[in-house]
Amino acid sequence: MNIVERASVVNKWFARDPNDHRYVFLMLVMGLAVLILPLTGLFVITNNQSTQISAQLPSVDESGSGASYPCGTECVNMDVSWTRPAGYAQFVDAKGKTVSCTSADLSCTASGVFTPNSVVNYSVKVKDAKGAVIKMGTDTVTPKKTASASWSWTYAVAVFPSTYADCIQAGTKNECSTKVVTNDNSQNSVVFSNLRAGTEYMVYVCAPNCGEGTAFVVKKQVTPSLPAACVFAPTTLVAGSQLGIITNRFKTGDRPVKIAGRTFGNVVSVGSIPYTGGSVTIPTTVPAPQQYDVLVNNGTDVTCTGILQVNPASIVAAKCGLGSTSVVAGQNLGFGYDGFTAGQKIFIWDGGVNRVDLGTTLSGSQLVSFTIPSSTPAGRYGGFIENVPNDSVVCGSVTVSVPTISCTYDYNKDGKVDSADVDILNSHFGESVATSPNSKIYDLDGNGEIDLNDALLLTAKFGTC
């Protein structure tokens, strides 16, 4: 109710005989009250009682004014609800006769001893005759000797931590929050923001304000608690580096930490930190590069804010080369390589069915050689080293050939060296080149004699010419 409305009510209330000094005196008092009340403290409440003082409260109001929020970054909302109280209407006629009615609705009708068509004054109070006045007015008595009053509701709501003695004390610390609510609903609520989390508050609901009467709702209410939370830095690092973690609202004791890969789904325990925060080392063995979630256990895992990018401890471009572009099956082929992890397969492959695994890599820069099996089919091959999880690296190409057999040893000229040729050599066994010059082609070791060693050498030449 604004000043103009209050003045109008006063004028109606005292629309009586202007010579009646009682009404003149009362009119002066009420007029002053109408002018002063909007300027006084409307939320002057304590844990024990309601008291009116003439000083504006320092408080955080509906729009969030106030020097700062004491809750800092730990602020929460709290919903305060209440049921619309009953209205108590008291009617008074010119002769001082009174009749009253009470209603949980927004109007009531009283019947009694009033003279029909006379004008009666009424006041509406909160709940009962002791409540604060929320409205004053007049009504004309009906022929049935009834009079009616209607009203609406404007509430003042105040909250402050219960550790303070009263709203004034809390207000000096910007911790008495107030709101004005105009609502005729049977159930009402209002949300207070920027309150301390997990804190017990005193709640007062008054009408029309907390400076004109006793609050009809006085209760304690605890604000919601905030969950445990954590953040980390840096957000990008190489495996083997330290990760710093800041925690908030965690239980006491060491808190286990792990990281969970977003690509491969791997979960790696990386140690523990104090409940107030600390640092852990990301192992060099974690799969990388990959993005990870950071989890700190607080009874259940709490996912920290942010995404951690882990890169390999050292990024070396894998490279390799071959020692030759051609090789005879049974001989060695050299490989040189760098930047591979240990255990990667080294092989040659013709792009079809012929793949020959030669060995595995060692870590670091290496020069090694492998024997190409004598059973390797002749052809053009690529030299490869696997680079898991990526594709294999091509080291170069090499032509593999098989050993050629001189037809000098094909004594029977059938296009191959076999046991038949050994039989021919054995027929000259024991001959000397000095006495039998034609035996020279059977003297394979050149010692001048046809002997067992020559037969063995011929056997080693078995194959197709």
C-alpha positions as CSV (number, residue, x, y, z in Angstrom):
1,M,0.0,0.0,0.0
2,N,1.6,3.3,-1.0
3,I,1.3,6.7,0.8
4,V,-1.7,7.9,-1.3
5,E,-3.6,4.7,-0.6
6,R,-2.8,4.9,3.1
7,A,-4.0,8.5,3.2
8,S,-7.2,7.5,1.5
9,V,-7.8,4.8,4.1
10,V,-7.2,7.3,6.9
11,N,-9.7,9.8,5.3
12,K,-12.4,7.1,5.0
13,W,-11.7,5.9,8.6
14,F,-12.1,9.4,10.0
15,A,-14.9,10.6,7.8
16,R,-16.7,11.4,11.0
17,D,-17.8,14.5,12.8
18,P,-14.9,17.0,12.4
19,N,-15.6,18.5,15.8
20,D,-15.0,15.2,17.5
21,H,-11.5,15.8,19.0
22,R,-10.9,12.1,19.5
23,Y,-11.0,11.5,15.8
24,V,-8.9,14.6,15.1
25,F,-6.2,13.3,17.4
26,L,-6.3,9.8,16.0
27,M,-6.3,11.1,12.5
28,L,-3.1,13.0,13.2
29,V,-1.4,9.9,14.7
30,M,-2.5,7.7,11.9
31,G,-1.4,10.2,9.3
32,L,2.1,10.4,10.7
33,A,2.2,6.6,10.8
34,V,1.3,6.4,7.1
35,L,4.1,8.8,6.2
36,I,6.7,7.3,8.5
37,L,6.2,3.5,8.1
38,P,7.6,3.3,4.5
39,L,10.8,4.9,5.8
40,T,11.3,2.6,8.8
41,G,12.9,-0.8,9.0
42,L,10.4,-3.3,7.6
43,F,12.4,-6.4,8.4
44,V,13.4,-5.8,12.0
45,I,13.3,-9.4,13.4
46,T,15.2,-11.4,15.9
47,N,15.4,-15.1,16.8
48,N,13.0,-14.4,19.7
49,Q,10.6,-11.7,18.8
50,S,9.5,-8.9,16.4
51,T,10.6,-5.4,17.3
52,Q,10.1,-2.2,15.4
53,I,12.9,0.3,15.0
54,S,13.3,3.4,12.9
55,A,16.4,2.4,10.9
56,Q,16.7,1.0,7.4
57,L,18.3,-2.5,7.5
58,P,21.5,-3.2,5.7
59,S,20.5,-6.3,3.7
60,V,20.8,-8.1,0.4
61,D,17.5,-7.5,-1.4
62,E,15.6,-9.2,-4.2
63,S,17.7,-7.6,-6.9
64,G,20.9,-8.8,-5.3
65,S,22.2,-5.5,-4.0
66,G,24.7,-5.4,-1.2
67,A,28.5,-4.9,-1.1
68,S,29.3,-8.5,-1.8
69,Y,28.0,-12.0,-1.2
70,P,29.6,-13.6,1.9
71,C,29.1,-17.0,0.3
72,G,31.7,-16.1,-2.4
73,T,31.8,-19.0,-4.9
74,E,29.9,-21.3,-2.6
75,C,26.4,-19.8,-3.2
76,V,23.2,-21.7,-3.5
77,N,19.5,-21.0,-3.8
78,M,16.8,-21.7,-1.2
79,D,13.0,-22.0,-1.8
80,V,10.9,-20.6,1.0
81,S,7.2,-21.6,1.0
82,W,4.2,-20.9,3.2
83,T,0.5,-21.2,3.3
84,R,-1.7,-18.1,3.1
85,P,-2.9,-17.2,6.6
86,A,-6.5,-16.5,7.5
87,G,-7.8,-12.9,7.6
88,Y,-9.6,-11.6,10.7
89,A,-12.0,-8.7,9.9
90,Q,-13.4,-6.6,12.8
91,F,-16.3,-4.2,12.1
92,V,-17.1,-1.1,14.3
93,D,-20.2,1.1,13.9
94,A,-20.6,4.7,15.1
95,K,-21.9,3.6,18.4
96,G,-18.9,1.4,19.1
97,K,-20.6,-1.9,18.5
98,T,-18.2,-4.5,17.1
99,V,-18.7,-7.7,15.1
100,S,-15.9,-9.9,13.6
101,C,-15.4,-12.7,11.1
102,T,-12.5,-14.9,10.1
103,S,-11.8,-16.5,6.7
104,A,-9.0,-18.4,5.0
105,D,-10.3,-17.0,1.8
106,L,-10.0,-13.3,0.7
107,S,-13.2,-12.0,2.1
108,C,-15.7,-12.6,4.9
109,T,-19.2,-11.4,5.9
110,A,-20.3,-10.6,9.5
111,S,-23.8,-10.3,10.7
112,G,-24.9,-8.7,14.0
113,V,-26.5,-5.7,15.6
114,F,-25.7,-3.1,13.1
115,T,-28.4,-0.7,11.8
116,P,-29.3,-1.4,8.2
117,N,-27.9,1.1,5.7
118,S,-25.5,2.5,8.3
119,V,-21.7,2.8,7.5
120,V,-19.3,0.7,9.5
121,N,-15.5,0.8,9.6
122,Y,-13.4,-2.4,9.5
123,S,-9.8,-3.5,9.8
124,V,-8.4,-6.7,8.6
125,K,-5.7,-8.4,10.6
126,V,-3.4,-11.4,10.1
127,K,-5.0,-14.6,11.6
128,D,-6.7,-13.1,14.7
129,A,-7.3,-10.0,16.7
130,K,-3.7,-9.8,17.8
131,G,-2.3,-9.8,14.2
132,A,-0.9,-7.0,12.2
133,V,-3.4,-4.8,10.2
134,I,-3.2,-5.5,6.5
135,K,-6.2,-3.3,5.4
136,M,-8.7,-0.8,6.7
137,G,-12.0,0.2,5.0
138,T,-15.7,0.9,5.3
139,D,-18.8,-0.9,4.2
140,T,-22.6,-0.2,4.2
141,V,-24.7,-2.5,6.3
142,T,-27.2,-4.5,4.3
143,P,-31.0,-4.7,5.1
144,K,-30.1,-8.1,6.6
145,K,-27.7,-6.4,9.0
146,T,-24.6,-7.9,7.4
147,A,-21.3,-6.2,6.4
148,S,-18.5,-7.5,4.3
149,A,-14.7,-7.0,3.9
150,S,-12.3,-8.2,1.3
151,W,-8.5,-8.0,1.2
152,S,-5.3,-9.1,-0.6
153,W,-1.9,-10.1,0.7
154,T,1.5,-8.5,0.6
155,Y,4.2,-10.4,2.4
156,A,7.6,-9.5,3.7
157,V,10.1,-12.5,3.8
158,A,13.5,-12.4,5.5
159,V,16.2,-15.0,5.9
160,F,19.5,-14.9,7.7
161,P,22.0,-17.5,9.1
162,S,20.8,-18.8,12.5
163,T,24.2,-18.1,14.0
164,Y,23.3,-14.4,14.1
165,A,21.2,-13.0,16.9
166,D,18.9,-11.1,14.6
167,C,18.4,-9.7,11.1
168,I,20.1,-6.4,12.1
169,Q,23.2,-8.2,13.2
170,A,23.2,-10.3,10.1
171,G,22.5,-7.3,7.9
172,T,25.7,-5.6,9.0
173,K,27.5,-8.5,7.3
174,N,25.2,-8.4,4.2
175,E,23.6,-11.7,5.4
176,C,20.0,-10.7,6.0
177,S,18.2,-11.2,2.7
178,T,14.7,-9.8,2.2
179,K,11.9,-9.9,-0.4
180,V,8.5,-8.5,-0.7
181,V,5.8,-10.8,-2.3
182,T,2.3,-9.7,-3.4
183,N,0.3,-12.8,-4.1
184,D,-3.2,-14.0,-3.3
185,N,-2.5,-17.7,-3.8
186,S,-3.3,-20.2,-1.1
187,Q,0.3,-21.6,-1.4
188,N,3.2,-19.2,-1.8
189,S,6.9,-19.4,-2.3
190,V,9.9,-17.3,-3.1
191,V,13.5,-18.2,-4.0
192,F,16.4,-16.6,-2.3
193,S,19.8,-16.8,-4.1
194,N,23.4,-16.2,-3.1
195,L,23.1,-17.9,0.3
196,R,25.7,-20.0,2.0
197,A,25.6,-23.7,1.1
198,G,24.6,-26.3,3.8
199,T,23.8,-23.6,6.3
200,E,20.9,-23.3,8.7
201,Y,18.9,-20.1,8.2
202,M,16.1,-18.4,10.2
203,V,13.1,-17.8,8.0
204,Y,10.5,-15.1,8.8
205,V,7.3,-14.5,6.8
206,C,5.3,-11.4,7.9
207,A,2.4,-9.4,6.6
208,P,2.3,-6.6,5.7
209,N,5.9,-6.2,6.9
210,C,8.0,-7.5,9.8
211,G,8.0,-4.1,11.6
212,E,4.3,-3.9,12.2
213,G,3.5,-7.2,13.9
214,T,4.6,-10.7,14.8
215,A,5.7,-12.9,12.0
216,F,3.2,-15.6,11.3
217,V,5.9,-18.0,10.0
218,V,9.1,-18.5,12.0
219,K,11.1,-21.6,11.1
220,K,14.6,-22.9,10.5
221,Q,15.6,-24.1,7.1
222,V,18.9,-25.6,5.8
223,T,20.2,-24.6,2.4
224,P,21.3,-27.3,-0.1
225,S,24.9,-28.6,0.1
226,L,27.2,-28.3,-2.8
227,P,28.8,-31.4,-4.2
228,A,32.6,-32.2,-4.2
229,A,34.4,-30.6,-7.2
230,C,37.9,-30.5,-8.6
231,V,39.9,-28.8,-11.3
232,F,43.3,-29.5,-12.7
233,A,46.2,-27.9,-14.6
234,P,47.7,-28.0,-17.1
235,T,45.1,-29.3,-19.5
236,T,47.8,-30.5,-22.0
237,L,50.9,-32.4,-21.0
238,V,53.3,-35.1,-22.2
239,A,53.3,-38.5,-20.5
240,G,55.7,-38.5,-17.6
241,S,54.7,-35.0,-16.5
242,Q,53.0,-33.9,-13.3
243,L,49.3,-32.9,-13.1
244,G,48.2,-30.5,-10.4
245,I,44.7,-31.0,-8.9
246,I,42.7,-28.6,-6.8
247,T,39.8,-30.1,-4.8
248,N,36.9,-28.6,-3.0
249,R,34.5,-30.1,-0.4
250,F,36.2,-33.5,-0.4
251,K,36.2,-35.8,2.6
252,T,39.4,-35.9,4.8
253,G,42.1,-38.4,3.9
254,D,44.1,-39.2,0.8
255,R,42.0,-39.3,-2.3
256,P,42.8,-41.9,-5.1
257,V,43.2,-40.4,-8.6
258,K,42.8,-42.1,-12.0
259,I,42.4,-41.0,-15.6
260,A,40.0,-42.5,-18.1
261,G,40.7,-42.5,-21.8
262,R,38.0,-41.0,-24.0
263,T,39.2,-42.9,-27.2
264,F,40.4,-46.3,-26.1
265,G,38.4,-46.5,-22.8
266,N,41.5,-47.3,-20.7
267,V,41.4,-46.4,-17.0
268,V,44.8,-45.8,-15.4
269,S,45.4,-45.3,-11.6
270,V,47.9,-42.5,-11.2
271,G,48.3,-42.3,-7.4
272,S,46.6,-40.3,-4.7
273,I,46.4,-36.7,-3.4
274,P,45.5,-35.1,0.0
275,Y,41.9,-34.2,0.2
276,T,42.9,-30.5,-0.1
277,G,44.5,-31.1,-3.4
278,G,48.0,-32.1,-4.7
279,S,49.8,-33.5,-7.8
280,V,50.3,-36.8,-9.5
281,T,52.6,-38.0,-12.3
282,I,51.0,-39.3,-15.5
283,P,52.9,-42.5,-16.4
284,T,55.0,-42.6,-19.6
285,T,53.2,-45.9,-20.5
286,V,49.7,-44.4,-20.9
287,P,48.3,-44.7,-24.4
288,A,48.9,-41.4,-26.1
289,P,48.1,-39.1,-27.8
290,Q,44.6,-39.3,-26.2
291,Q,42.1,-37.2,-24.3
292,Y,41.4,-38.2,-20.7
293,D,38.9,-37.5,-17.9
294,V,40.4,-36.9,-14.5
295,L,38.6,-38.7,-11.7
296,V,39.2,-38.2,-7.9
297,N,37.5,-40.6,-5.6
298,N,35.4,-39.2,-2.8
299,G,33.5,-42.4,-1.9
300,T,32.4,-42.3,-5.5
301,D,34.4,-40.9,-8.4
302,V,34.2,-37.2,-9.0
303,T,34.9,-36.1,-12.5
304,C,37.0,-32.9,-12.5
305,T,36.1,-30.0,-14.7
306,G,37.9,-30.1,-18.0
307,I,39.5,-32.5,-20.5
308,L,43.2,-33.6,-20.2
309,Q,45.2,-34.0,-23.4
310,V,48.1,-36.4,-22.9
311,N,50.8,-36.6,-25.6
312,P,53.6,-39.2,-25.9
313,A,56.6,-38.6,-23.8
314,S,58.7,-38.1,-27.0
315,I,57.4,-37.9,-30.5
316,V,60.1,-39.2,-33.0
317,A,59.1,-39.7,-36.6
318,A,59.6,-43.4,-37.2
319,K,61.9,-44.0,-40.2
320,C,63.9,-46.9,-41.7
321,G,66.0,-48.0,-44.7
322,L,67.5,-51.1,-46.3
323,G,71.2,-51.8,-46.7
324,S,70.8,-53.2,-50.3
325,T,68.4,-53.2,-53.2
326,S,69.1,-56.9,-54.0
327,V,69.9,-60.0,-52.1
328,V,70.4,-63.7,-52.7
329,A,68.2,-66.0,-50.7
330,G,70.3,-67.4,-47.9
331,Q,72.3,-64.1,-47.6
332,N,71.9,-61.2,-45.1
333,L,69.9,-58.0,-45.7
334,G,70.6,-54.9,-43.6
335,F,68.0,-52.7,-41.9
336,G,68.5,-49.3,-40.3
337,Y,65.8,-47.7,-38.2
338,D,64.9,-45.1,-35.6
339,G,61.8,-43.9,-33.7
340,F,60.2,-47.3,-33.2
341,T,59.1,-48.9,-29.9
342,A,60.7,-52.2,-29.0
343,G,59.0,-55.4,-30.2
344,Q,57.7,-54.2,-33.6
345,K,57.9,-56.8,-36.4
346,I,60.4,-56.5,-39.2
347,F,59.5,-58.3,-42.4
348,I,59.7,-58.4,-46.2
349,W,56.5,-58.8,-48.3
350,D,55.9,-59.1,-52.1
351,G,52.3,-57.7,-51.7
352,G,50.8,-61.1,-52.2
353,V,51.1,-64.4,-50.3
354,N,54.8,-64.2,-49.7
355,R,55.6,-62.5,-46.4
356,V,58.8,-63.3,-44.5
357,D,59.1,-62.2,-40.9
358,L,62.7,-61.5,-40.0
359,G,62.7,-60.3,-36.4
360,T,61.6,-57.5,-34.1
361,T,62.8,-54.0,-33.4
362,L,64.9,-52.7,-30.5
363,S,64.3,-49.3,-29.0
364,G,66.3,-46.3,-30.3
365,S,68.4,-46.0,-33.4
366,Q,69.6,-49.3,-34.7
367,L,71.6,-50.9,-37.6
368,V,70.8,-54.7,-37.8
369,S,70.9,-57.4,-40.5
370,F,68.8,-60.5,-41.0
371,T,69.3,-63.6,-43.0
372,I,66.9,-64.0,-45.9
373,P,65.8,-67.7,-45.7
374,S,67.1,-69.8,-48.7
375,S,63.6,-71.0,-49.2
376,T,62.4,-67.4,-50.0
377,P,60.9,-67.3,-53.6
378,A,62.6,-65.0,-56.0
379,G,60.9,-61.7,-56.7
380,R,60.6,-58.0,-55.7
381,Y,59.9,-57.4,-52.1
382,G,59.2,-54.4,-49.9
383,G,61.0,-54.1,-46.5
384,F,58.7,-53.1,-43.7
385,I,58.6,-52.3,-40.0
386,E,55.3,-52.3,-38.1
387,N,54.5,-49.1,-36.2
388,V,51.5,-50.1,-34.0
389,P,48.9,-48.6,-33.6
390,N,49.6,-46.9,-37.0
391,D,50.3,-48.5,-40.4
392,S,53.6,-50.2,-41.1
393,V,56.5,-48.0,-42.4
394,V,58.1,-48.9,-45.7
395,C,61.8,-49.0,-45.6
396,G,62.5,-49.6,-49.3
397,S,62.4,-52.4,-51.9
398,V,64.7,-55.3,-52.5
399,T,65.0,-58.0,-55.2
400,V,65.4,-61.5,-53.9
401,S,67.1,-64.0,-56.2
402,V,67.9,-67.7,-55.7
403,P,71.4,-69.2,-56.0
404,T,72.4,-70.1,-59.6
405,I,73.9,-73.6,-60.3
406,S,76.7,-73.9,-62.8
407,C,75.9,-76.5,-65.4
408,T,79.6,-77.4,-65.3
409,Y,78.6,-80.0,-62.7
410,D,75.8,-81.5,-64.8
411,Y,78.0,-84.3,-66.0
412,N,75.2,-86.2,-67.8
413,K,73.8,-82.9,-69.4
414,D,70.2,-83.6,-68.2
415,G,69.7,-80.0,-67.0
416,K,70.1,-80.7,-63.3
417,V,72.7,-81.7,-60.8
418,D,71.7,-84.8,-58.9
419,S,72.8,-88.2,-57.7
420,A,73.3,-89.4,-61.3
421,D,76.1,-86.8,-61.6
422,V,77.6,-88.0,-58.3
423,D,77.7,-91.6,-59.7
424,I,79.6,-90.3,-62.7
425,L,82.1,-88.5,-60.3
426,N,82.4,-91.6,-58.2
427,S,83.4,-93.6,-61.3
428,H,86.6,-91.5,-61.4
429,F,87.2,-91.8,-57.6
430,G,90.9,-92.2,-56.8
431,E,92.2,-90.8,-60.1
432,S,94.9,-88.2,-60.2
433,V,94.8,-85.2,-62.5
434,A,98.5,-85.6,-63.1
435,T,98.1,-89.1,-64.7
436,S,94.5,-88.6,-66.0
437,P,94.2,-85.0,-67.2
438,N,90.5,-85.6,-68.3
439,S,89.7,-86.1,-64.6
440,K,90.2,-82.4,-63.9
441,I,86.5,-81.6,-64.2
442,Y,85.8,-83.9,-61.2
443,D,88.5,-82.3,-59.0
444,L,86.2,-79.8,-57.5
445,D,88.4,-78.8,-54.6
446,G,91.5,-78.5,-56.9
447,N,93.8,-80.7,-54.9
448,G,94.7,-82.9,-57.9
449,E,92.9,-85.9,-56.6
450,I,89.3,-87.2,-57.1
451,D,88.2,-88.0,-53.6
452,L,85.4,-87.9,-51.1
453,N,85.6,-84.1,-50.7
454,D,84.8,-83.7,-54.3
455,A,81.7,-85.8,-54.0
456,L,80.5,-83.8,-51.0
457,L,81.0,-80.5,-52.9
458,L,79.0,-81.9,-55.9
459,T,76.2,-82.8,-53.5
460,A,76.0,-79.2,-52.3
461,K,75.4,-78.2,-55.9
462,F,72.2,-80.2,-56.3
463,G,69.6,-78.3,-58.2
464,T,68.4,-77.0,-61.5
465,C,70.9,-75.5,-64.0
